[in-house]
Structures are given as C-alpha cells and as structure tokens.
Amino acid sequence: FTAAVLAYFVKEGQVSLNDPVSKFLPKSMVVPTYNGKQMTLGDLATHTSGLPDIPYTLSNRSSFSVSQMYRFLSKYELTREPGTKYEYSYFGYAFLANLLSRIAKRSYPDLAKQVIFYPLNLNDTEFTLSYEQKKRLVTGYEENRSVTPLKSEKLYSVFIGAGGLYSTAHDMLTFLSFNLGKEQTSLNGILPLMQTPYHTFKSFQVGLGWKIVPYGAANLFFQEGTLFGFATYIGIVPEKDIGVVILANQGEASIEALGLQLLNLMYAP
C-alpha cells in the first residue's frame, strides 16, 4: 500500500523515484550516505536503500518517535552503495511513509485513505479500528500462544506505514483485483509503475512493493509478511489473470508454498 502511494505521487509528477531523500528534508537533517551517494525514494521502495530491517525490539518500537527515527538515521552508516543489494527493510518503509507524509503535509493514515482506500472502496481497511470492527477482529497466534488483540495499536505512528494496517479478506481481494487491472478506477495508471522491474538479482527482480520471479512463461509478483500473530501472502500473475491472497492467524505459518499451490491450480499454460 505504501508503494502504491509512492507510485501515485510519481504518476502525478510530484516526485521521481530517483529523487534523493534529502530533497524532502530540512537541510539541517543528516541522512546516511555511502561514498557520497544518497539513497533515493526508489531505493527505499525496492528494499535496496542499505537501511536495516528492524533495528529495535518490539517493546522499544512501541514508544519510538519521529525524532528518534531521524537521530538513528543521522548516526547510521551505510555499508554498501544504495541500489546494489536487496535487503528487506521494515525500517526503510517506515521512513518512506514518513517522507510521503511530509510531502503531502498530512498524516500518513489520511494520505493512504485519500489516495488508495477511498478510490478502491476499501471500507474495512483501517489504521485505527472502530468499535464495530474491533468486535470482528481475529486473534493471532505465535508459538502456540494468542497475541493480545490490537497490540499493533501500540505502534507509534512513525511505523504505521510499514505495519500498522488492518484489513479483511474481502478488501484484500479487491486490492488484488485492482493489481490485476480489473478495477476501473482513477488509480489504474499506477500499475505499470508498480509492476516494472527496477532491479534484477540472481533469482528475482524487484518492483515497487513486489518481488518478481519467473512463473512458467509469465512473471509472478508477490509479497509476504508476518506481524503480531499473523502471516500474509499476496501473489498475482497478471499475464494469466490469476492471483491469490492468504491471511493466516498463525505467525509462524509458512504460507508462500500454499500460495504457489493455489496459483498452480489456477494456472493454465
């Protein structure tokens, strides 16, 4: 979703993927560089910025502030040139969401709702749940123990663009349908930007928010993740008009293999 917001900004001409992050920050702010090269918005969106994944424990992260984020960035030293290696970075996407919020001059939840949720009618996709939605919230499990519902509400807003979103199977299937080009909305113009391979590595390529791997004669775009007792997977093969969403309330569940099995059942060479 955060990559989709970035793609919208690019499509509207507000930013470029090649823009260095310092362009959107006060001149007094220090950002990490490697031999003088800065990370770009595109580097953050493709997990090639060189920033670490999660440099903090969950307990520390719950009270983490924007000022602490920038203090960390001012002291962090990149170990490689941005754009040269893929390393999933939860922190990098939190930083990207914060930058997008700065550019729009509004909170990230309001921005995501305006740009993505409202045009796609994702009425059950939220950062802060209503009382009625809380009553429908599924309990997640890790290590055979339930995870306290609404634990993610304790996340400080600085991380909200990287892991603070609630949704339903219905809304996620709508989002999947959109990514397959089936929803006629004002957003459809961002799909080519999101599904373009920007980096090629040994066994996969990277788009905006997607990992891309060969799938027969086509390409499979997918993303997976785990958080607070849940595991998620979304995979699409646009050339074959198929896709799958899996939401599991088992934090250790390995659901990528299940996703591939479901795609294989739908795939017609």
N, C-alpha and C positions, 0 to 999 in steps of 0.2 A: 504494500500500500504506500509506503514512503517513497519507493522508487517510482510509483505511478504519479505521485505529487510532483516529484522532480521532473519527470517526463512532461507533465503538463506545463511546468514553468519553461522548459526548453521549447516546447511547441509554441508557446505564446511569445517567445523571444525575450523573456525576462532574464534568462541565464543561458550559459553554454556549459556543456559537460566539461569543457577544457578550462573553465574559469577556476583560478586558484582560490582556495578557501579564504585567503586574506582579503580578497576583494569585498567580502561581505562582513568584515570585522573592523572594529576601530584600529587605527594604525598602531596604537599602543599595545595591542594584543600580540603575543608571540605564539607562533604555530610551528610545529616540528618541520624540519627540512632534512634533506639528505644531499650533501654536496651542493647545497644551494637550491635544490629543486623542491618545490612545494607540492603537496597533494592537491588534487582538484576535486570538484563535485563528482565527476565521473569516477575518480579513484575510490571515493567513499561508497558510491552506489554499486561498484563492482567488487567490493572487498579486496581492493588492491592498494589501499592507502598506506599500508605498513603499520597501522594502528593495531593494538592488541585486541583480543576478543572481549574478555571481561576482566579488567584489572582489579576488580573489587569483589568482595564477598556479597552475598545477597543482603546480609544484615547491614553492611556499610552502604550498599546501593540504595537502601530504602530511605536514607536521610541525605543522599548526595544532592548537591546543589549545582546550579549552572556555574557559579563562580568557582566551585571545586573542579568542575569539568575543565574550565579554561586554565586553572592553575596546573592541573595534570598535563594538559597539552603544552603549556609553556616550559615544562621541565622534561617532557618526554623526548627521547632521541630516537629517530628512525634508524633502523639497522640496514635498510635497503632503499633503493630508489622507488618512489611510488609508481605504480603501474606495472611492476615487473613480476609480482608473485601474488597468487590468490591466498588469502588467509581470512576466514570468516571473522568479522568483527562486529559484535553486538554494540560495542562502544562507538565504532565508526558510524553505524547507522543512527545511534542516538545523537551524535554530533551533526550528522547530515540533517536530521529532523529539526534540530535546534537552528541550523543555518537557514533552512526553509522558513521557519517561523520568523526569524529575523528579517528575511527578505520580504515576507508578506505583512510584517508588522501586526501579527495576530497570533493567538495561541495555536499550538500545533493541532489540538483536537478540533478547533473551529476551522482551521485551514483544511484538514483532511475531510471534514464533513462537507464543506463547501465544494471542494474540488472533486472528491471521489464518491462519498456516501450518497449525497443528495441526487446527483445525476443518475446513479445506478439504483436508486431506491433501496439502499441497504438500511432498512429501518431497524434491524436488530443488530447492527454493528456499532459498538459504542466503546468509549474510553471509560465512562462512568455510568454504571447501570442504574436504571430506575428501580423503584421498589418492586414493581411487577416483574422486571427482568431478573432481579435477584432471586425471586421465588422460583424461577425456571433454571437457575444456574446449576450446572452439573458439577459434582465433586470429582476432583482429580486425585490420582494415587501415585505415590513414589515409594519404592522399597516396601510394598505391601501396607503402606500407611496412607490414610487420607490426608490431603493437603488442605489446610484451612481455606474455605471458600473466600473469595475476594482478597486473597493475600496480595495479588498484584496491585490492588488499590493503594498499597503502602509504597509502591514505587514512586519516587519523586518524579515530577513532570519532566525532568531532564532526560529520562529514559523512555518516555511514553511512546516515542516514535519507533522504538526498537522492540517493544514487548508489552505494551500496555493495552492491547486491543482485545475486546471480547466480540465474538460473532457466533452465528449459528450455521448449521449445515445448509439451510435454505439460502442464506445470504452468500455463503462461500460458493455455492453452486452458481448463483447469479454472477459473482465475480469471475468464476471460471468461464461461464458462458460469454461474458464480456471479453475475456482474454482470447477466446476462440473467434471473436469477431461477430458474435450472434446478437449482441445487444446494439440497437441503433440509438446511440447517444452522442452528445457533443464531445465525448472523450475518445471516440474511436481513433482519432488521429494520433493518439499517443502510442498505439500498439506497435507500429513499426519501430519507434524509438526504443521501446522496452525489449523487443524481440530481436534486435540487431546484436550480433556477437561483437563485443568490443575488445575482448582478449581471448587468445587461444593458448591453452596449456596442453599438457601431454595427453590427457584423457577427456578433457571437456573444454567448453567455451563458456564465456560469461556475458550475459546481457544485463539489463537494469533489473535487479531483483531476481534474476533467473540464472540457474546453471543449465547448460545446454549440452546434451550428449546425443550421439547418433542413435537412431531408433529405426532399424531397417533402412529404407531409402529416405527416411524423413529425419526430423530432429525432435527430441523430447526436451521440453522446457519444464524444469521442476524446482521446487524448494521445499525444504522440510525444517522442522524445528521442534524443540521441547521447552516447556516452561511451566512451573507450578503444577506438576502432576498431569500434564497433557502433552501429547505428541501430535504433530500436524504434518500433513503432506498435501501438496497440490502439484499435479503434473498434467501437461497438455501437449498434444501433438497436433498443432494447427493444420498441417498439411493433410492429416487424416480425419480432422474434425472430431477428435475424441479427447477426453480429459477425465480426471478423477480428483476428488477431494476426500481426504480421510481426516477425521477428528477423533482422536482416541483419548480416553481419560486414564491412560497408563503412561506415566512419564518416561519409563524405560522401554516402551514398546518400540520395536524396530518395524516401522510401517512402510518404509520405502519398498521393500520386497513385495508387500501386499499391493501397493500401488502399481507396481510393474505387472503383477499377475492380473490385476483388473484391466489394465491397459491392453495386455496381451489378449485377453478375452474379447475386447472390443476391436482389436486391430485386424484389419483385412488387407493383406499385402496387395 
